[in-house]
Amino acid sequence: MTIAPGAAESLTLSRPDPFARVREAAHAHAREHQCDADLVSAARAREMAVLVRATRASYVLELGTGLGYGALHMVDGFGRTGRLDTIESDPHHARLAEDNFRTFGHAERVRVYTGRDSAVLSGLNGPYDMVVLDSDPAGYHAMFEDTTRLLRTGGLLLANTTGDWLSMEGFLKQLAIDDRFLGAFGAHAHHALAVRLR
């Protein structure tokens, strides 16, 4: 049985969402500006927090900050320690996200990079415990080697695959056959999940 996206969201929201006002602001902003500031749903944000806790990740890289909703959940999942680096191509979104991190007392734990994903990635060092690809899937394939370089052995790669199959086909096929990774591809979960083996 597959859980419908609306049902997953409803189940997730049966517990209080500490960052609900950021989610609502992202929805309103996306409607007003016809942009992708609200790509991260409550169910997906909670999933990212669960993965951070389950893997005991303390250094995470996110591509696609939006207004910071998903990042806030991940930072909250760290507990007392941990740091998150996040990349946002839209300078206005990056500023709004930084405001949200300050509002919730996480400004010291989140570093926001503004620019194109591929340009920023080439200057980062890592290694990260977890890398979350939540930006334009059409760019994932070109960033595959940089993403691999930045992820530690044993680290987790979570990639949003919502969108046009053709735009991400190269990335998914590469991830599936690359012996540095063990991947799982959810038919209905709209993401790929992989652990780096070596």
Secondary structure, 3 states (H helix, E strand, C coil): CCCCHHHHHHHHCCCCCCCHHHHHHHHHHHHHHCCCCCCCCHHHHHHHHHHHHHHCCCEEEEECCCCCHHHHHHHHHHCCCCEEEEEECCHHHHHHHHHHHHHCCCHHHEEEEECCHHHHHCCCCCCEEEEEECCCHHHCHHHHHHHHHHEEEEEEEEEECCCCHHHHHHHHHHHHHCCCEEEEECCCCCEEEEEECC
